[in-house]
Amino acid sequence: MLQTVIFILVMTGLIALGFYLYRFRMQRALRRVIQCFRDHGALDDRTAMTLQELGLAPGSTFMRFYTVRNLTPYALQTLVDIDVVRVTAEQKYYLAESRLAASNLDKLLNKQPQR
């Protein structure tokens, strides 16, 4: 009985740790994508850039088999879905700073841990 309880507690802890690590890595990927747009100056439709120009193009299938999962494409898609990153007709991307500020996502991502 005690072994079963310990097993359940350990498994619950491992699942919680997995969710926390995924959340941490996704927040880091979101920060990197936003910073990439700012660094390259892709902040409106006139200065929009392709994913290759931004350095956000997905890697080759071969490399994806041998590296840690890259959450950057998922972070980019999330930002496109919430209209923080916009896509032009020429398939160029830019960061809409006004939408980022309105979404409060920037505040969430830059929140410092309490000490």
N, C-alpha and C positions, 0 to 999 in steps of 0.2 A: 504494500500500500504506500509506504513512504517513498519507495523507489519510483512509483508511478507519479506521485506528486512532484518529486524532484525533476523527473523527466519532463513533465508538463511545464513546470516553471522555467526550466532551461530552454525548452523549445519556444515558449512564449517570449523569453528574453532574446533569443536569436532572431525571431521574426521581427520584434520591435527594433533591434539593432539594424537589421536589413532595411527596414523602412526609413530609419534615421539616416543611414549612410546614403541611400538613394536620394533622399531629400537634400542632404548636404551637397552631393555631387551635382544634382540638378540646379541648385541655387548657384553653385560655382560656375556651371556651364552657362546659365543665364547671364551672370555678371560678365563672363568672358565675351559672349556674343555682343552684348550691349557696348562693352568697351571697344571691341573690334570696330563696330560701326563708328564710334566716336573717334577712334584713332585714325581711321581712314577718311573721316570727314563726310561720310555718306549719311547726311542728315536731312536731305530733301530730294525731291524728284529730279532736280538738275544735277545733283552730285551722286545719284544712285550708282551702285556698282554691282557687278555680277558676283556670284558666290566665289568664283575662282579669284577674282580681283581682291575680294575681302579675305581670302584664305579660309573660307568656311565650306568649301566643297568637300563632300564625303570622300574618304580615302578609298583605295582600291579594295575589292572584295578579299583579295589575298591578305592584305595587311589587317583587315578587320578580324580575320581568324586568329591572329597571333598577338593582338593587343587587348588591353583592357577596354571595355565597352565605352565608346565615346558618346556622351550625351549631348554634344553640341548640335547635331541635327535635330534632336528632339526639342532642345531649348529654342532653336531657331523657329521650328514649326509652331511651338507654343506662342512665341512672340508674334508670328504672322497670324495665328488664330485669334489673338486678342487685339489685333490691329495696332500693335506697337511698332512692328516692322511691316512696312508696306512693300508691295511688289508692283513694279511698273509693267506696261504692256510689253516692254523689251526684256522681261524677266530679270530686271535689275532691282536690287533691294536697297531700302534706306530706312533709317530709324526715325520715327516720328516722335520727337522729344515731347511735344505737347500731349500726345496720347500716353507716353510713358509717365509723365507727371500726373496726368488725370487718373491713371490706373493705380497709383500708389505702389507699384511694383518696385520702383527705384528705392523707396524708403524701406520696403521689406528686405530687399537684397542687401542694402547697405547698413542694416541694423547691426549694431555692435552688441555682443553678448554682455549680459549683466554680470558684474563682479561683486 
